Amino acid sequence: MKPLRVLPSTSKERTGKVEVVIRPFRPVDLEGLFVLDYRCYKPPYRFGFSQLAHTLSDAAVSVVVIDDEEARELSGALIVRGDAQAREAAVVSLMVEREHRRRGLGGRLLARAQGFVRSSGWERLVVPLERGNEGGAALLRAGGCGDTGQAR
C-alpha cells in the first residue's frame, strides 16, 4: 500500500491582528486538541479522549493544527483520513475556535485537505456536514466543493 503523504509543513499565517502557525500535529498537542474539539462540537459529535487518541494513531490519518502562539493554545485543527484504495480522503474533523472564525482559517485548512488529495493523486475529498450547518456549507462552497461536500 502506498504510504500517505503528510499535510503540508509549517507556515505562519496572519488573521487580522493575530499571527498563527499552521503546523503538523505533535503528540504533545493531544490534550489541547481534545479541549479544542470540546469547545467546537456538541454531543454526539465530540470525540472522547481515548477515541481521539485512537483516531490519531491510525496510520491513514494526517493532522495539522493552528497554533496561536500568543495565546499558547490550539485555535484550529484539521483531521483527514486517506483511503488509497478508494483514491479519496475524508475530513474527519475541521475545527476553528469561535473567536478565530470568519478570518479565513477554515478555508486555509480546507485548502490543505484539498492539496493533500491532489498531491496523493486521488480523485476526491469527502467532507461530511450536518444538515443546517450554514457556516460549514458556506465554507465548502467558498472552497470549491459541491452540494455533496466532495471537492470538484
C-alpha positions, 0 to 999 in steps of 0.5 A: 500500500502506498504510504500517505503523504503528510499535510503540508509543513509549517507556515505562519499565517496572519488573521487580522491582528493575530499571527498563527502557525499552521503546523503538523500535529505533535503528540504533545498537542493531544490534550489541547486538541481534545479541549479544542474539539470540546469547545467546537462540537456538541454531543454526539459529535465530540470525540472522547479522549481515548477515541481521539487518541485512537483516531490519531494513531491510525496510520491513514490519518494526517493532522495539522493544527493552528497554533496561536502562539500568543495565546499558547493554545490550539485555535484550529485543527484539521483531521483527514483520513486517506483511503488509497484504495478508494483514491479519496480522503475524508475530513474527519474533523475541521475545527476553528475556535469561535473567536478565530472564525470568519478570518479565513482559517477554515478555508486555509485548512480546507485548502490543505485537505484539498492539496493533500488529495491532489498531491496523493493523486486521488480523485476526491475529498469527502467532507461530511456536514450536518444538515443546517450547518450554514457556516460549514456549507458556506465554507465548502462552497467558498472552497470549491466543493459541491452540494455533496461536500466532495471537492470538484 
